[in-house]
Amino acid sequence: MAKHSILLSALLLIASPAMASHADPDGFTNPLQHLQFNPSLDQQEFERASNDALQVFDPLESWNRRVYHFNYRFDQWVFLPVVKGYRYVTPDPVESGIHNFFENLGEIPTLANSLLQLKGKRAMNSTARLLFNTILGVGGIWDPATRMGLPKMREDFGQTLGYYGVPAGPYLMLPLLGPSNLRDSSGLVADFALENHINYLDVADASRDNPGITLLRAVDTRASTNFQYGQLNSPFEYEKIRYFYHESRKLKIAD
């Protein structure tokens, strides 16, 4: 045992100088310091492929960046303080009930777009959620459907258009609403018109007479959205948001 201890100590003493030379100033080693690309690969081709993967059609980038900075400041100075105050004055059960109520209204466009995309199983799931939450959940204030094993699924008209091959079109940063594109912006208009036409639980008519309902829905939507501008802590946040949105929409359409 003593011989093994002496041998181990000797090995550590020999290795220590080499390890120290590869340590960062903060004391952590840098195992990727000497990483090299395979010289047999074409470095220019690698860079070209990487750039192509990050490209999103954005001919209105100058305007979009202005809207992005507006959204950033509005979120920082108005939206988030309002959300903070809303959470402070609203008891958790009431806040949860409000959120469930508006989520239940969202089943209307989900059901319609599931049918348009011929997604029978998803359409039945949405129909069951709508019925159970409206009847058993007292207009959607509670969400018994989730506890019954019926998960929330979202389909919108932008996804429906993409499902049938309509291209995304130019990237758009919408005021207050955030990242989108021409196809999905058209989808937002269609879904809004659908909700207003169906007027489920008379919410659309009530919202026209009481703008506070629309404001409450906007605050609830913002409160339930985890993303905050600036949280990526990167000077390239605009590009990252644009890329993440573009890729996430492709995945949702393919789902």
C-alpha positions as CSV (number, residue, x, y, z in Angstrom):
1,M,0.0,0.0,0.0
2,A,2.8,2.4,0.9
3,K,4.5,1.7,-2.4
4,H,1.3,2.5,-4.3
5,S,1.0,5.8,-2.4
6,I,4.5,6.8,-3.2
7,L,4.1,6.0,-6.9
8,L,0.8,8.0,-7.0
9,S,2.4,11.0,-5.4
10,A,5.3,10.9,-7.8
11,L,2.9,10.8,-10.8
12,L,0.9,13.7,-9.5
13,L,4.1,15.8,-9.0
14,I,5.2,15.1,-12.5
15,A,1.8,15.9,-14.0
16,S,1.1,19.1,-12.0
17,P,3.4,21.4,-14.0
18,A,1.8,20.2,-17.3
19,M,-1.7,20.7,-16.0
20,A,-0.9,24.1,-14.6
21,S,0.3,25.3,-17.9
22,H,-3.1,24.5,-19.5
23,A,-5.1,26.1,-16.7
24,D,-7.1,29.3,-17.2
25,P,-6.5,32.3,-14.9
26,D,-9.6,31.2,-12.9
27,G,-8.0,27.8,-12.2
28,F,-10.1,25.8,-14.6
29,T,-8.4,23.6,-17.2
30,N,-9.2,24.2,-20.8
31,P,-9.4,20.8,-22.6
32,L,-10.4,22.4,-25.9
33,Q,-7.4,24.7,-26.0
34,H,-5.5,22.6,-28.7
35,L,-8.6,21.5,-30.6
36,Q,-8.0,21.4,-34.3
37,F,-10.3,20.8,-37.2
38,N,-9.7,17.7,-39.4
39,P,-7.2,19.1,-42.0
40,S,-8.8,16.8,-44.6
41,L,-12.0,18.9,-44.4
42,D,-12.5,22.0,-46.5
43,Q,-12.5,24.8,-43.9
44,Q,-14.2,27.2,-46.3
45,E,-17.0,24.7,-47.0
46,F,-17.5,24.2,-43.3
47,E,-17.9,28.0,-42.7
48,R,-20.2,28.3,-45.7
49,A,-22.4,25.6,-44.4
50,S,-22.5,27.1,-41.0
51,N,-23.4,30.5,-42.4
52,D,-26.1,29.0,-44.6
53,A,-27.7,27.3,-41.6
54,L,-28.0,30.6,-39.7
55,Q,-29.4,32.6,-42.6
56,V,-33.0,33.7,-42.4
57,F,-34.6,35.8,-45.1
58,D,-34.7,39.3,-43.5
59,P,-34.9,42.0,-46.2
60,L,-36.5,44.4,-43.7
61,E,-33.7,43.9,-41.1
62,S,-33.1,47.7,-40.6
63,W,-36.8,48.2,-39.7
64,N,-37.0,45.0,-37.8
65,R,-34.1,46.0,-35.6
66,R,-35.8,49.3,-34.8
67,V,-38.9,47.4,-33.7
68,Y,-36.8,45.0,-31.8
69,H,-35.2,47.8,-29.8
70,F,-38.7,49.4,-29.2
71,N,-40.0,46.0,-27.9
72,Y,-36.9,45.7,-25.7
73,R,-37.5,49.1,-24.1
74,F,-41.3,48.7,-23.9
75,D,-40.8,45.4,-22.2
76,Q,-38.3,46.8,-19.8
77,W,-40.1,50.0,-18.9
78,V,-43.8,49.1,-19.3
79,F,-44.7,45.4,-19.8
80,L,-42.6,43.8,-17.1
81,P,-43.4,46.4,-14.4
82,V,-47.1,46.0,-15.2
83,V,-46.7,42.2,-15.0
84,K,-44.9,42.5,-11.7
85,G,-47.7,44.7,-10.3
86,Y,-50.3,42.3,-11.6
87,R,-48.7,39.4,-9.9
88,Y,-48.4,41.4,-6.7
89,V,-52.0,42.3,-6.4
90,T,-53.6,39.2,-7.9
91,P,-53.8,36.1,-5.6
92,D,-52.3,33.0,-7.2
93,P,-55.6,31.1,-7.6
94,V,-57.2,34.1,-9.3
95,E,-54.2,34.5,-11.6
96,S,-54.3,30.8,-12.5
97,G,-58.0,31.0,-13.2
98,I,-57.6,33.9,-15.5
99,H,-54.8,32.2,-17.4
100,N,-56.9,29.0,-17.7
101,F,-59.8,30.9,-19.0
102,F,-57.9,32.6,-21.8
103,E,-56.1,29.3,-22.6
104,N,-59.5,27.7,-23.0
105,L,-60.4,30.3,-25.6
106,G,-57.2,29.3,-27.4
107,E,-58.7,25.9,-28.1
108,I,-61.0,27.4,-30.7
109,P,-58.2,28.2,-33.3
110,T,-56.4,25.0,-32.3
111,L,-59.5,22.9,-33.1
112,A,-60.1,24.7,-36.4
113,N,-56.5,24.4,-37.6
114,S,-56.2,20.8,-36.5
115,L,-59.2,20.0,-38.7
116,L,-57.8,22.0,-41.6
117,Q,-54.5,20.0,-41.3
118,L,-56.5,16.8,-41.1
119,K,-55.0,16.0,-37.7
120,G,-57.9,14.0,-36.4
121,K,-56.4,12.9,-33.1
122,R,-55.3,16.5,-32.2
123,A,-58.8,17.8,-33.2
124,M,-60.4,15.3,-30.9
125,N,-58.0,16.2,-28.1
126,S,-58.8,19.9,-28.5
127,T,-62.6,19.2,-28.7
128,A,-62.5,17.2,-25.5
129,R,-60.4,19.8,-23.7
130,L,-62.8,22.5,-24.8
131,L,-65.9,20.6,-23.5
132,F,-64.4,19.4,-20.2
133,N,-62.8,22.7,-19.3
134,T,-65.9,24.7,-20.2
135,I,-68.4,22.5,-18.4
136,L,-66.4,20.9,-15.6
137,G,-64.0,23.8,-15.3
138,V,-66.7,26.4,-15.1
139,G,-66.0,28.2,-18.3
140,G,-62.3,27.3,-18.3
141,I,-61.4,28.8,-14.9
142,W,-60.1,25.3,-14.0
143,D,-58.2,22.9,-16.2
144,P,-59.5,19.4,-15.4
145,A,-58.7,18.2,-18.9
146,T,-54.9,18.3,-18.2
147,R,-55.4,16.1,-15.1
148,M,-57.5,13.7,-17.2
149,G,-54.5,13.2,-19.5
150,L,-55.5,15.6,-22.3
151,P,-52.4,17.8,-22.9
152,K,-52.4,21.3,-24.2
153,M,-51.6,21.4,-27.9
154,R,-51.5,24.5,-30.1
155,E,-52.2,24.9,-33.8
156,D,-52.5,28.2,-35.5
157,F,-53.3,29.3,-39.1
158,G,-49.6,30.1,-39.8
159,Q,-48.9,26.4,-39.1
160,T,-51.8,25.5,-41.4
161,L,-50.4,27.6,-44.2
162,G,-46.9,26.1,-43.7
163,Y,-48.5,22.6,-43.6
164,Y,-49.7,23.1,-47.1
165,G,-46.4,24.5,-48.4
166,V,-46.9,28.2,-48.1
167,P,-43.3,29.7,-47.6
168,A,-42.5,31.7,-44.5
169,G,-41.8,34.8,-46.4
170,P,-39.7,37.7,-45.0
171,Y,-38.9,37.7,-41.3
172,L,-40.9,40.3,-39.3
173,M,-40.4,41.7,-35.8
174,L,-43.9,42.9,-34.8
175,P,-44.4,45.7,-32.3
176,L,-45.2,44.2,-28.9
177,L,-46.0,40.8,-30.4
178,G,-42.3,39.9,-31.1
179,P,-40.8,37.7,-33.8
180,S,-42.9,36.5,-36.8
181,N,-42.9,36.3,-40.5
182,L,-45.2,37.3,-43.3
183,R,-47.0,33.9,-43.3
184,D,-47.4,33.7,-39.6
185,S,-48.5,37.4,-39.3
186,S,-51.3,36.5,-41.8
187,G,-52.1,33.6,-39.6
188,L,-52.5,35.8,-36.5
189,V,-55.0,37.9,-38.3
190,A,-57.0,34.8,-39.4
191,D,-57.0,33.3,-35.9
192,F,-58.1,36.6,-34.4
193,A,-60.9,36.9,-37.0
194,L,-62.0,33.3,-36.2
195,E,-62.2,34.0,-32.4
196,N,-64.2,37.1,-33.0
197,H,-66.6,35.4,-35.5
198,I,-67.3,32.5,-33.2
199,N,-67.5,34.7,-30.1
200,Y,-67.2,31.8,-27.7
201,L,-68.7,32.6,-24.3
202,D,-69.4,36.1,-25.6
203,V,-65.8,37.1,-24.9
204,A,-65.3,38.9,-28.3
205,D,-68.4,41.0,-27.8
206,A,-67.5,41.8,-24.2
207,S,-64.0,42.7,-25.2
208,R,-65.3,45.3,-27.7
209,D,-67.3,46.9,-25.0
210,N,-64.6,46.5,-22.3
211,P,-61.1,47.0,-23.6
212,G,-59.8,46.0,-20.2
213,I,-60.5,42.4,-21.1
214,T,-58.1,42.6,-24.0
215,L,-55.5,44.4,-21.8
216,L,-55.9,41.7,-19.2
217,R,-55.3,39.0,-21.8
218,A,-52.2,40.7,-23.0
219,V,-50.8,41.0,-19.5
220,D,-51.7,37.3,-18.8
221,T,-49.9,36.3,-22.0
222,R,-46.8,38.3,-21.1
223,A,-46.9,36.9,-17.5
224,S,-46.9,33.4,-18.8
225,T,-44.1,34.0,-21.3
226,N,-40.7,33.2,-19.8
227,F,-38.6,35.0,-22.4
228,Q,-37.2,38.4,-21.6
229,Y,-35.3,40.7,-23.9
230,G,-31.7,40.8,-22.9
231,Q,-31.7,37.5,-21.1
232,L,-29.4,35.9,-23.7
233,N,-26.7,38.3,-22.7
234,S,-25.3,38.5,-26.2
235,P,-24.7,41.3,-28.7
236,F,-26.2,39.0,-31.3
237,E,-29.5,38.5,-29.5
238,Y,-31.4,39.8,-32.5
239,E,-29.9,37.1,-34.8
240,K,-30.4,34.4,-32.2
241,I,-34.1,35.2,-31.7
242,R,-34.6,35.3,-35.4
243,Y,-32.9,31.9,-35.9
244,F,-34.7,30.3,-33.0
245,Y,-38.0,31.5,-34.1
246,H,-37.4,30.4,-37.7
247,E,-36.3,26.9,-36.6
248,S,-39.0,26.5,-34.0
249,R,-41.8,27.2,-36.5
250,K,-40.4,24.6,-38.9
251,L,-40.5,22.1,-36.1
252,K,-44.1,23.0,-35.2
253,I,-45.2,22.7,-38.8
254,A,-43.6,19.3,-39.1
255,D,-45.1,18.1,-35.8
